[in-house]
Amino acid sequence: MDYFAVSLPDALLFKDDHKSLNVIDCYYLIALGYLGLNQVDKAHTMMDKITELTNNHQGMLRHCSFKKFSL
């Protein structure tokens, strides 16, 4: 197989659990929805669920660094 360096799908390079990654992304989107509705406590709950599954979700890390939303 010939691929340009950035065109090889992640699924072929890494043996990730795609179901788990999907769940993490869903929790993140739910948390963003709660933030948009100004329901910060519920957003914190979703972010806590993300941290139980991973400590390296870039969106979660970025949002947790905001002053208003710090955990």
PyMOL commands that place a pseudoatom at each C-alpha (Angstrom):
pseudoatom trace, name=CA, resn=MET, resi=1, chain=A, elem=C, hetatm=0, pos=[0.000, 0.000, 0.000]
pseudoatom trace, name=CA, resn=ASP, resi=2, chain=A, elem=C, hetatm=0, pos=[1.262, 3.423, -0.885]
pseudoatom trace, name=CA, resn=TYR, resi=3, chain=A, elem=C, hetatm=0, pos=[-0.079, 6.238, 1.241]
pseudoatom trace, name=CA, resn=PHE, resi=4, chain=A, elem=C, hetatm=0, pos=[0.967, 9.786, 1.745]
pseudoatom trace, name=CA, resn=ALA, resi=5, chain=A, elem=C, hetatm=0, pos=[1.966, 10.287, 5.395]
pseudoatom trace, name=CA, resn=VAL, resi=6, chain=A, elem=C, hetatm=0, pos=[-1.267, 12.002, 6.454]
pseudoatom trace, name=CA, resn=SER, resi=7, chain=A, elem=C, hetatm=0, pos=[-3.677, 9.954, 4.380]
pseudoatom trace, name=CA, resn=LEU, resi=8, chain=A, elem=C, hetatm=0, pos=[-3.348, 6.590, 6.109]
pseudoatom trace, name=CA, resn=PRO, resi=9, chain=A, elem=C, hetatm=0, pos=[-6.480, 6.112, 8.216]
pseudoatom trace, name=CA, resn=ASP, resi=10, chain=A, elem=C, hetatm=0, pos=[-6.005, 6.018, 11.983]
pseudoatom trace, name=CA, resn=ALA, resi=11, chain=A, elem=C, hetatm=0, pos=[-7.787, 2.667, 12.054]
pseudoatom trace, name=CA, resn=LEU, resi=12, chain=A, elem=C, hetatm=0, pos=[-4.889, 1.120, 10.156]
pseudoatom trace, name=CA, resn=LEU, resi=13, chain=A, elem=C, hetatm=0, pos=[-2.207, 2.701, 12.313]
pseudoatom trace, name=CA, resn=PHE, resi=14, chain=A, elem=C, hetatm=0, pos=[-3.597, 2.404, 15.831]
pseudoatom trace, name=CA, resn=LYS, resi=15, chain=A, elem=C, hetatm=0, pos=[-5.486, -0.380, 17.526]
pseudoatom trace, name=CA, resn=ASP, resi=16, chain=A, elem=C, hetatm=0, pos=[-7.934, 1.910, 19.328]
pseudoatom trace, name=CA, resn=ASP, resi=17, chain=A, elem=C, hetatm=0, pos=[-11.257, 0.916, 20.790]
pseudoatom trace, name=CA, resn=HIS, resi=18, chain=A, elem=C, hetatm=0, pos=[-13.524, 2.903, 18.491]
pseudoatom trace, name=CA, resn=LYS, resi=19, chain=A, elem=C, hetatm=0, pos=[-16.630, 2.327, 20.600]
pseudoatom trace, name=CA, resn=SER, resi=20, chain=A, elem=C, hetatm=0, pos=[-14.893, 3.839, 23.623]
pseudoatom trace, name=CA, resn=LEU, resi=21, chain=A, elem=C, hetatm=0, pos=[-13.675, 6.810, 21.571]
pseudoatom trace, name=CA, resn=ASN, resi=22, chain=A, elem=C, hetatm=0, pos=[-17.222, 7.353, 20.323]
pseudoatom trace, name=CA, resn=VAL, resi=23, chain=A, elem=C, hetatm=0, pos=[-18.589, 7.309, 23.887]
pseudoatom trace, name=CA, resn=ILE, resi=24, chain=A, elem=C, hetatm=0, pos=[-15.973, 9.856, 24.952]
pseudoatom trace, name=CA, resn=ASP, resi=25, chain=A, elem=C, hetatm=0, pos=[-16.872, 12.148, 22.057]
pseudoatom trace, name=CA, resn=CYS, resi=26, chain=A, elem=C, hetatm=0, pos=[-20.569, 11.836, 22.886]
pseudoatom trace, name=CA, resn=TYR, resi=27, chain=A, elem=C, hetatm=0, pos=[-19.940, 12.797, 26.529]
pseudoatom trace, name=CA, resn=TYR, resi=28, chain=A, elem=C, hetatm=0, pos=[-17.927, 15.773, 25.283]
pseudoatom trace, name=CA, resn=LEU, resi=29, chain=A, elem=C, hetatm=0, pos=[-20.705, 16.948, 22.974]
pseudoatom trace, name=CA, resn=ILE, resi=30, chain=A, elem=C, hetatm=0, pos=[-23.259, 16.568, 25.762]
pseudoatom trace, name=CA, resn=ALA, resi=31, chain=A, elem=C, hetatm=0, pos=[-21.002, 18.606, 28.062]
pseudoatom trace, name=CA, resn=LEU, resi=32, chain=A, elem=C, hetatm=0, pos=[-20.745, 21.346, 25.440]
pseudoatom trace, name=CA, resn=GLY, resi=33, chain=A, elem=C, hetatm=0, pos=[-24.531, 21.374, 25.144]
pseudoatom trace, name=CA, resn=TYR, resi=34, chain=A, elem=C, hetatm=0, pos=[-24.877, 21.779, 28.891]
pseudoatom trace, name=CA, resn=LEU, resi=35, chain=A, elem=C, hetatm=0, pos=[-22.350, 24.606, 28.827]
pseudoatom trace, name=CA, resn=GLY, resi=36, chain=A, elem=C, hetatm=0, pos=[-24.365, 26.304, 26.095]
pseudoatom trace, name=CA, resn=LEU, resi=37, chain=A, elem=C, hetatm=0, pos=[-27.437, 26.039, 28.305]
pseudoatom trace, name=CA, resn=ASN, resi=38, chain=A, elem=C, hetatm=0, pos=[-25.396, 27.421, 31.242]
pseudoatom trace, name=CA, resn=GLN, resi=39, chain=A, elem=C, hetatm=0, pos=[-25.880, 24.180, 33.191]
pseudoatom trace, name=CA, resn=VAL, resi=40, chain=A, elem=C, hetatm=0, pos=[-22.312, 24.033, 34.446]
pseudoatom trace, name=CA, resn=ASP, resi=41, chain=A, elem=C, hetatm=0, pos=[-22.919, 21.327, 37.078]
pseudoatom trace, name=CA, resn=LYS, resi=42, chain=A, elem=C, hetatm=0, pos=[-24.241, 18.906, 34.467]
pseudoatom trace, name=CA, resn=ALA, resi=43, chain=A, elem=C, hetatm=0, pos=[-21.324, 19.791, 32.175]
pseudoatom trace, name=CA, resn=HIS, resi=44, chain=A, elem=C, hetatm=0, pos=[-18.934, 18.980, 35.042]
pseudoatom trace, name=CA, resn=THR, resi=45, chain=A, elem=C, hetatm=0, pos=[-20.614, 15.592, 35.418]
pseudoatom trace, name=CA, resn=MET, resi=46, chain=A, elem=C, hetatm=0, pos=[-20.014, 14.817, 31.738]
pseudoatom trace, name=CA, resn=MET, resi=47, chain=A, elem=C, hetatm=0, pos=[-16.397, 15.990, 31.944]
pseudoatom trace, name=CA, resn=ASP, resi=48, chain=A, elem=C, hetatm=0, pos=[-15.896, 13.745, 34.977]
pseudoatom trace, name=CA, resn=LYS, resi=49, chain=A, elem=C, hetatm=0, pos=[-17.148, 10.799, 32.916]
pseudoatom trace, name=CA, resn=ILE, resi=50, chain=A, elem=C, hetatm=0, pos=[-14.616, 11.680, 30.227]
pseudoatom trace, name=CA, resn=THR, resi=51, chain=A, elem=C, hetatm=0, pos=[-11.746, 11.798, 32.738]
pseudoatom trace, name=CA, resn=GLU, resi=52, chain=A, elem=C, hetatm=0, pos=[-12.761, 8.344, 34.000]
pseudoatom trace, name=CA, resn=LEU, resi=53, chain=A, elem=C, hetatm=0, pos=[-12.221, 7.024, 30.462]
pseudoatom trace, name=CA, resn=THR, resi=54, chain=A, elem=C, hetatm=0, pos=[-9.227, 9.100, 29.337]
pseudoatom trace, name=CA, resn=ASN, resi=55, chain=A, elem=C, hetatm=0, pos=[-6.956, 11.876, 30.521]
pseudoatom trace, name=CA, resn=ASN, resi=56, chain=A, elem=C, hetatm=0, pos=[-5.999, 12.988, 27.020]
pseudoatom trace, name=CA, resn=HIS, resi=57, chain=A, elem=C, hetatm=0, pos=[-9.125, 14.355, 25.328]
pseudoatom trace, name=CA, resn=GLN, resi=58, chain=A, elem=C, hetatm=0, pos=[-7.938, 17.642, 23.847]
pseudoatom trace, name=CA, resn=GLY, resi=59, chain=A, elem=C, hetatm=0, pos=[-11.351, 19.320, 23.812]
pseudoatom trace, name=CA, resn=MET, resi=60, chain=A, elem=C, hetatm=0, pos=[-11.968, 18.468, 27.440]
pseudoatom trace, name=CA, resn=LEU, resi=61, chain=A, elem=C, hetatm=0, pos=[-8.512, 19.675, 28.437]
pseudoatom trace, name=CA, resn=ARG, resi=62, chain=A, elem=C, hetatm=0, pos=[-9.042, 22.940, 26.569]
pseudoatom trace, name=CA, resn=HIS, resi=63, chain=A, elem=C, hetatm=0, pos=[-12.441, 23.613, 28.135]
pseudoatom trace, name=CA, resn=CYS, resi=64, chain=A, elem=C, hetatm=0, pos=[-11.260, 22.686, 31.616]
pseudoatom trace, name=CA, resn=SER, resi=65, chain=A, elem=C, hetatm=0, pos=[-8.530, 25.286, 31.306]
pseudoatom trace, name=CA, resn=PHE, resi=66, chain=A, elem=C, hetatm=0, pos=[-11.111, 28.060, 30.960]
pseudoatom trace, name=CA, resn=LYS, resi=67, chain=A, elem=C, hetatm=0, pos=[-11.498, 30.088, 34.126]
pseudoatom trace, name=CA, resn=LYS, resi=68, chain=A, elem=C, hetatm=0, pos=[-15.306, 29.793, 34.270]
pseudoatom trace, name=CA, resn=PHE, resi=69, chain=A, elem=C, hetatm=0, pos=[-15.247, 26.032, 33.835]
pseudoatom trace, name=CA, resn=SER, resi=70, chain=A, elem=C, hetatm=0, pos=[-12.215, 24.851, 35.778]
pseudoatom trace, name=CA, resn=LEU, resi=71, chain=A, elem=C, hetatm=0, pos=[-12.769, 21.516, 37.535]
for i in range(1, 71): cmd.bond("trace and resi %d" % i, "trace and resi %d" % (i + 1))
show_as sticks, trace
zoom trace
